[in-house]
Amino acid sequence: MVMITKKKIFLASGAELVEERDAVELVIQRKNSELIAKDLFFEVVRWEQLIQYFGKTRAQDHYSEEISKCDIVIVLFYKRVGKYTKEEFDKAYDLFKSGKNPRYLYVYFKKWMVASDNIDDDILGVSKIRNEISTKEQIFIDFENKYELQNSVTHQIDLLTNIFENEVGVVPVEIKEIEKEACALPELNNDTHIIKHRKDVKKIAERCDMFTRWKVNGHLKFQDGDISYFSGKFSAFELELQFRSRRLILAKADEIGIRIDEPGDLSQKAKRIEAMLFDIWSKSCKAG
């Protein structure tokens, strides 16, 4: 079973920025389609999606509680600071400052032009919160339209993805490395008989460079016990798939300094690469 690491993003704004909220959520959904291959997923939380009911406490207290369960909070402001959006920002900032979730807080302001004689309390409220953020020596981001907003959020999500990948030990093997390895796989030739003898398993392991002494994960060097484990269970082609997947993971982990604690962890990480190897081989390299 593949374990997916889920990170929650609370998305807050006033009613005047519903279109922008939708645009942010769309960007995150698109990123998820790429990240699922890395066993990472961003879940967007919006107040519209939360249960709304009569209760003993205010509905806003329920939303504030959800903020404490999120890793990331994104707050959008425009021409006015809604009471509840401000409350969500204050709650997120207090939690962030105390070292609790959310770990990351992003504040965006949509730009607009206003004549000096049209300045009202709403506009002054926006100016006040901008000054408040600056006083706290924090940053905010201005944007002209939803496309600028989407570009900025995409960039921030990319940065966060790198952080979260390192935290959960995701090893980012590049597709070109997998393609190269796939085309080095032997022809299947309908030979599905199980490799029973240790010497035959060892020969395949040697061909796949499984006996390399890894710098970061030297404890995962292929040994006699591994030869016994793989004997009598898999065909030659299946062994090639598994060994090449593991070597790709270990080589990349060495390159970027990620430690993989247990053989079972290596096996879990290699499953995704193994599936991609077979898919590329069956679609491209097999015919060539």
VEXRORO-756001 format. One line per 2 residues: their letters; for each residue x, y, z of C-alpha. Coordinates in pm, whole numbers. Example, Ala and Ser with C-alpha at 12.3 -4.5 7.8 and 13.67 -1.06 7.14 Angstrom:
as	1230:-450:780 ~ 1367:-106:714
# end
This chain:
mv	0:0:0 ~ 144:339:-104
mi	136:602:172 ~ 39:950:55
tk	165:1247:257 ~ -117:1501:278
kk	-59:1870:354 ~ -361:2091:423
if	-397:2447:290 ~ -656:2681:444
la	-768:2937:184 ~ -930:3251:325
sg	-1072:3566:166 ~ -1378:3788:161
ae	-1674:3728:-70 ~ -1535:3978:-322
lv	-1249:3742:-409 ~ -1436:3417:-477
ee	-1299:3404:-833 ~ -944:3442:-703
rd	-1001:3168:-444 ~ -1121:2941:-723
av	-810:3029:-927 ~ -579:2937:-638
el	-758:2608:-580 ~ -735:2525:-952
vi	-357:2580:-948 ~ -318:2351:-647
qr	-531:2082:-811 ~ -308:2097:-1120
kn	2:2062:-904 ~ -155:1764:-728
se	-176:1579:-1059 ~ 206:1603:-1076
li	273:1547:-706 ~ 69:1229:-672
ak	358:1045:-842 ~ 575:1167:-553
dl	326:1044:-293 ~ 246:1403:-192
ff	-93:1575:-196 ~ -220:1924:-103
ev	-575:1939:34 ~ -746:2279:7
vr	-980:2378:291 ~ -1236:2656:232
we	-1511:2766:465 ~ -1772:2683:199
ql	-1659:2321:215 ~ -1680:2290:592
iq	-1989:2167:773 ~ -2225:2457:847
yf	-2477:2401:1122 ~ -2629:2548:1437
gk	-2410:2464:1734 ~ -2310:2565:2084
tr	-2021:2775:1950 ~ -1991:3023:1664
aq	-1937:2875:1320 ~ -1626:3094:1294
dh	-1478:2916:1596 ~ -1509:2593:1400
ys	-1327:2750:1104 ~ -1054:2880:1337
ee	-1009:2529:1474 ~ -961:2402:1119
is	-681:2656:1069 ~ -486:2491:1351
kc	-502:2162:1159 ~ -356:2311:840
di	10:2324:740 ~ -36:2632:521
vi	-271:2931:527 ~ -323:3162:230
vl	-518:3484:297 ~ -644:3715:19
fy	-749:4078:70 ~ -894:4335:-172
kr	-1092:4654:-107 ~ -1214:4563:238
vg	-1109:4354:533 ~ -1394:4125:624
ky	-1441:4064:995 ~ -1401:3688:963
tk	-1112:3702:716 ~ -927:3928:961
ee	-1008:3689:1243 ~ -873:3398:1039
fd	-556:3592:964 ~ -506:3682:1332
ka	-562:3322:1439 ~ -320:3189:1177
yd	-55:3446:1269 ~ -81:3377:1643
lf	-46:3003:1583 ~ 240:3056:1339
ks	422:3283:1585 ~ 388:3025:1864
gk	551:2755:1648 ~ 232:2559:1583
np	40:2492:1263 ~ 17:2664:1022
ry	388:2645:953 ~ 356:2871:649
ly	141:3184:616 ~ 98:3377:291
vy	-89:3707:261 ~ -190:3854:-77
fk	-341:4193:-159 ~ -514:4255:-490
kw	-419:4596:-629 ~ -674:4862:-717
mv	-683:5233:-798 ~ -883:5469:-578
as	-926:5844:-591 ~ -831:6031:-273
dn	-1186:6161:-232 ~ -1322:5803:-241
id	-1124:5670:54 ~ -1362:5516:305
dd	-1341:5303:620 ~ -1306:4980:420
il	-1005:5110:230 ~ -852:5245:551
gv	-900:4898:700 ~ -696:4742:419
sk	-423:5002:465 ~ -422:4934:839
ir	-367:4561:800 ~ -87:4619:546
ne	84:4844:799 ~ 22:4590:1073
is	195:4318:871 ~ 488:4548:794
tk	519:4640:1163 ~ 546:4270:1245
eq	837:4260:997 ~ 650:4009:783
if	591:4022:408 ~ 285:4031:185
id	249:3994:-190 ~ 57:4225:-426
fe	-107:4099:-744 ~ -290:4262:-1036
nk	-515:3977:-1146 ~ -584:3609:-1091
ye	-311:3505:-1336 ~ -43:3689:-1139
lq	-184:3531:-826 ~ -173:3183:-980
ns	189:3230:-1091 ~ 293:3338:-742
vt	109:3054:-568 ~ 257:2803:-814
hq	607:2925:-730 ~ 543:2903:-356
id	394:2554:-388 ~ 704:2444:-581
ll	926:2570:-299 ~ 710:2400:-36
tn	711:2077:-235 ~ 1091:2063:-215
if	1073:2115:162 ~ 806:1851:217
en	978:1600:-13 ~ 1294:1621:195
ev	1095:1590:518 ~ 917:1272:414
gv	1221:1133:236 ~ 1077:1143:-113
vp	1362:1077:-356 ~ 1303:1282:-674
ve	1438:1056:-949 ~ 1425:1241:-1282
ik	1218:1098:-1566 ~ 1514:1097:-1806
ei	1703:867:-1566 ~ 1406:631:-1556
ek	1375:637:-1936 ~ 1745:550:-1975
ea	1710:263:-1730 ~ 1392:138:-1896
ca	1562:102:-2233 ~ 1840:-100:-2068
lp	1589:-362:-1956 ~ 1614:-697:-2139
el	1344:-830:-2366 ~ 1073:-1014:-2176
nn	1043:-1292:-2437 ~ 750:-1442:-2242
dt	1005:-1594:-2000 ~ 823:-1583:-1669
hi	986:-1875:-1491 ~ 1092:-1810:-1133
ik	1465:-1767:-1063 ~ 1531:-2015:-784
hr	1908:-2043:-762 ~ 2103:-1790:-557
kd	2384:-1771:-812 ~ 2137:-1663:-1082
vk	1985:-1396:-857 ~ 2336:-1275:-771
ki	2426:-1253:-1139 ~ 2126:-1029:-1210
ae	2204:-820:-903 ~ 2562:-770:-1020
rc	2441:-670:-1366 ~ 2222:-405:-1200
dm	2509:-275:-981 ~ 2328:-373:-662
ft	2652:-435:-471 ~ 2755:-69:-481
rw	2862:71:-144 ~ 2643:379:-99
kv	2780:680:89 ~ 2459:794:258
ng	2282:458:277 ~ 2570:217:316
hl	2353:9:548 ~ 2135:-79:247
kf	2414:-239:44 ~ 2294:-560:-120
qd	2409:-861:85 ~ 2381:-1240:104
gd	2058:-1214:300 ~ 1906:-1011:17
is	2005:-1277:-235 ~ 1822:-1535:-24
yf	1517:-1311:5 ~ 1485:-1263:-373
sg	1553:-1628:-462 ~ 1255:-1839:-564
kf	1004:-1552:-580 ~ 1049:-1359:-904
sa	1123:-1399:-1272 ~ 1442:-1257:-1422
fe	1253:-961:-1566 ~ 1082:-886:-1234
le	1420:-894:-1061 ~ 1561:-653:-1320
lq	1272:-413:-1255 ~ 1313:-426:-878
fr	1691:-403:-874 ~ 1710:-116:-1123
sr	1439:76:-935 ~ 1624:38:-606
rl	1954:143:-759 ~ 1796:457:-907
il	1654:548:-565 ~ 1982:483:-381
ak	2192:671:-637 ~ 1967:978:-619
ad	1953:957:-238 ~ 2334:959:-234
ei	2341:1259:-467 ~ 2109:1477:-258
gi	2183:1339:88 ~ 1859:1164:184
ri	1887:880:436 ~ 1653:583:396
de	1624:409:731 ~ 1504:57:658
pg	1501:-192:367 ~ 1121:-178:383
dl	1132:200:327 ~ 1354:146:23
sq	1113:-114:-111 ~ 818:124:-67
ka	993:411:-246 ~ 1109:183:-527
kr	753:68:-610 ~ 666:397:-780
ie	986:390:-987 ~ 928:24:-1073
am	581:102:-1207 ~ 717:391:-1416
lf	1002:175:-1547 ~ 765:-92:-1667
di	523:162:-1816 ~ 798:337:-2015
ws	955:8:-2123 ~ 621:-138:-2243
ks	526:179:-2436 ~ 859:285:-2584
ck	1164:71:-2530 ~ 1001:-267:-2590
ag	923:-178:-2949 ~ 1269:-33:-3007
# end
